[in-house]
Amino acid sequence: MLVNAQNIASFFVGLNTAFQSGLALAAPKWPAIAMHVPSTSDAEDYGWLSGLPSIQRWVGDKEIKNLKANGYTLANEDFEGTFGVPRNSLADDKYGMFANTAAAWGGKAALWPDAFLFPLLLQGWDGICYDAKPFFSNAHPYKGGVQSNSGGGNGTPWFLLCTSQVAFKPLVFQEREAPHLVELAGQGEGERNAVTNTHTFMKGQLLYSVEARGAFGFGFWQLAYGSKQELNTANLKAARQAMEEYVDDAGTPLDVTPNLLVVPPSLRGAAEVLVNKETLAGGETNELYKAFELLVSGHLR
């Protein structure tokens, strides 16, 4: 194949088709733990993250729940992944090999949020959320005192989440630009076999990049409970009870029902015994059987 501008343009179209195919076929896990928030600027303010909504009896004047100006802002960042294709490979018609590569990049791009959102859970004991407290804290304030979503401990972290609330999730995936494939301009030969791009001229390489813009942050702490205690029946039940007892500033129950247990691979065995085994080793019924769905992520390490 002649390596000219027209053929390189056609090559990019093929790569992009393969990239989009890989993007569509991937199965990211982040939608289970994070709400998707489209972004239209360089940063977004989350002053509306002031507590889950509740409705009470109308007696006298309506009680106005003002959205507090919490000053919680997520600034978008740039993300990229770049790969090179030897010009000689294009000249030798080895498109198929690079179509597979582009599809793999598409799959990786779809999983991009996973690599940042799951580690965010691990950072929850230090990372500040909208109420100026660590996301996992025993001192989240409300009018009646404080509430806790941290089990303490110093072992391997595990997390109990409520992901069934309409529109809300524990974490935030703020997307400014979805992953897309771009090419370096001037990589083909023009008049008199001139290559206008310095990199291509010096390296004999065509460059392509996956680019995206976005941010990752903490959402509603009331929808997550983090613990470094041993993952056992007693501690898991304590986490569930704590979440079910959360109330708003007026003392109204928030109706939080945890439904997802998130663990690293090292806790998969213990978690499966707790929630996927109908009877325990002694023959007694497992009261937590199917109480929660199980999600294992290798990014929790």
SVG drawing of the C-alpha trace seen along z (x, -y; Angstrom):
<svg xmlns="http://www.w3.org/2000/svg" viewBox="-50 -29 65 58">
<polyline fill="none" stroke="black" stroke-width="0.4" points="0.0,0.0 1.2,-3.5 1.7,-5.4 0.1,-8.7 -2.4,-11.1 -5.4,-9.4 -4.5,-5.9 -3.5,-7.0 -6.9,-8.7 -8.6,-5.5 -6.4,-3.6 -7.5,-5.9 -11.1,-5.4 -10.6,-1.6 -8.7,-2.0 -11.5,-4.2 -14.2,-1.6 -12.2,1.1 -11.7,-1.2 -15.4,-2.0 -16.2,1.7 -13.9,2.5 -15.4,-0.4 -18.9,1.0 -18.0,4.6 -16.3,3.9 -18.1,4.4 -16.9,1.8 -17.8,2.2 -17.9,-1.5 -21.7,-2.0 -22.4,0.1 -20.7,-2.3 -20.7,-5.8 -23.2,-8.2 -22.4,-9.6 -22.5,-13.4 -22.0,-15.1 -19.7,-18.2 -19.9,-21.3 -17.0,-23.3 -13.5,-22.9 -14.9,-22.2 -18.3,-21.4 -19.5,-22.5 -21.4,-20.0 -23.1,-22.3 -26.2,-20.2 -24.5,-17.3 -26.0,-18.3 -27.9,-15.2 -30.4,-12.7 -33.9,-14.1 -36.8,-13.3 -40.5,-14.2 -42.5,-14.9 -46.0,-15.8 -47.1,-19.4 -48.0,-21.2 -48.0,-25.0 -45.5,-26.6 -43.5,-24.4 -40.0,-23.5 -37.5,-24.7 -34.4,-22.5 -31.8,-24.8 -28.9,-23.2 -25.9,-24.1 -22.9,-25.8 -20.5,-23.1 -17.7,-24.3 -17.1,-20.8 -15.7,-21.1 -14.3,-18.6 -11.9,-20.0 -11.7,-18.0 -8.3,-16.5 -6.8,-15.2 -6.3,-11.4 -4.5,-9.8 -3.0,-6.6 -0.7,-6.8 0.5,-4.0 2.6,-4.0 2.3,-2.1 5.4,-1.6 4.8,-3.2 6.3,-0.1 3.6,2.1 1.0,0.0 3.0,0.2 3.0,4.0 -0.8,4.1 -0.8,5.3 -4.0,3.6 -5.6,6.5 -3.0,6.7 -3.5,3.0 -7.3,3.3 -7.0,5.7 -4.8,3.3 -7.2,0.5 -10.1,2.7 -8.1,3.5 -7.5,-0.2 -11.2,-0.7 -11.9,1.9 -9.3,0.4 -10.8,-3.1 -14.2,-1.8 -12.6,-0.5 -10.8,-3.7 -13.1,-4.9 -12.7,-1.6 -9.0,-2.3 -9.7,-5.6 -13.1,-5.0 -12.3,-1.8 -9.0,-3.1 -11.0,-6.2 -12.8,-3.9 -9.4,-3.0 -8.7,-6.7 -12.0,-7.3 -10.5,-7.4 -8.4,-10.4 -10.3,-12.0 -12.6,-14.8 -16.3,-14.7 -18.9,-17.4 -19.4,-17.8 -15.7,-18.6 -15.1,-15.2 -13.3,-12.2 -15.7,-10.1 -15.4,-7.3 -15.7,-8.9 -17.3,-8.4 -18.1,-12.2 -20.4,-13.1 -22.5,-15.9 -26.2,-16.3 -28.5,-18.4 -28.8,-15.7 -25.1,-14.9 -22.9,-12.8 -23.2,-9.6 -20.6,-7.1 -19.9,-5.1 -16.5,-3.7 -16.0,-0.4 -12.5,-1.2 -9.8,1.5 -6.5,1.9 -6.9,4.9 -7.9,5.3 -10.6,2.8 -14.1,3.9 -17.1,1.9 -20.9,2.1 -22.8,-0.1 -26.3,-1.1 -26.6,-1.5 -30.4,-1.2 -31.2,-4.9 -32.8,-6.7 -30.1,-8.8 -27.6,-8.7 -24.6,-6.5 -21.7,-6.7 -19.1,-8.0 -19.1,-10.5 -17.8,-10.0 -17.7,-13.4 -17.3,-13.2 -16.3,-16.2 -15.1,-14.3 -15.7,-10.6 -12.7,-8.5 -12.0,-9.0 -9.2,-8.2 -7.1,-11.0 -4.3,-11.0 -1.2,-13.1 -1.6,-15.3 0.8,-15.4 1.9,-11.7 1.4,-10.9 3.5,-11.8 2.4,-14.8 4.0,-16.3 7.6,-15.1 7.2,-12.4 7.4,-15.0 6.4,-14.0 5.3,-17.1 5.3,-15.6 8.7,-15.6 8.1,-12.5 7.0,-10.4 9.9,-11.6 12.5,-10.9 11.0,-7.7 9.1,-6.2 6.1,-5.8 2.4,-6.9 1.1,-8.1 -2.4,-7.6 -3.8,-8.6 -6.9,-7.8 -7.9,-11.0 -10.5,-11.8 -11.4,-14.5 -13.1,-14.0 -12.9,-13.8 -13.6,-11.4 -14.9,-12.2 -16.9,-11.3 -20.7,-11.5 -23.1,-10.6 -21.3,-9.1 -24.7,-7.8 -24.6,-5.3 -21.3,-3.7 -19.7,-2.0 -16.0,-1.2 -14.4,1.2 -10.9,2.6 -12.2,5.0 -12.3,8.7 -15.0,9.5 -17.3,11.8 -21.0,12.1 -21.0,9.9 -19.1,7.0 -21.1,7.2 -24.4,7.1 -23.1,4.2 -22.3,2.3 -25.8,3.0 -27.5,1.9 -25.5,-1.4 -26.6,-2.2 -30.2,-1.3 -30.3,-3.7 -29.0,-6.8 -31.3,-9.8 -31.5,-13.3 -31.1,-16.6 -34.7,-16.3 -34.2,-12.8 -36.2,-11.2 -34.9,-7.8 -33.2,-7.9 -34.4,-4.4 -30.9,-3.4 -30.8,0.3 -27.3,1.7 -27.3,4.1 -23.7,4.4 -20.6,5.9 -17.4,4.7 -14.1,6.5 -10.6,7.0 -9.6,10.4 -8.0,11.4 -11.4,11.3 -13.3,13.0 -13.3,16.4 -14.6,14.9 -17.2,12.8 -18.5,15.7 -19.0,17.8 -20.8,14.9 -23.3,14.1 -23.3,16.9 -23.3,20.0 -26.8,21.1 -25.5,23.2 -22.5,22.7 -19.8,25.2 -21.8,26.4 -24.9,27.0 -26.8,24.0 -28.6,21.6 -26.6,18.6 -28.8,15.6 -26.8,13.4 -27.3,15.7 -28.1,13.5 -28.5,10.5 -26.0,8.6 -24.6,8.8 -20.9,9.4 -18.5,7.2 -14.7,8.1 -12.3,5.5 -8.6,6.0 -8.2,2.2 -8.7,2.5 -5.1,3.1"/>
</svg>
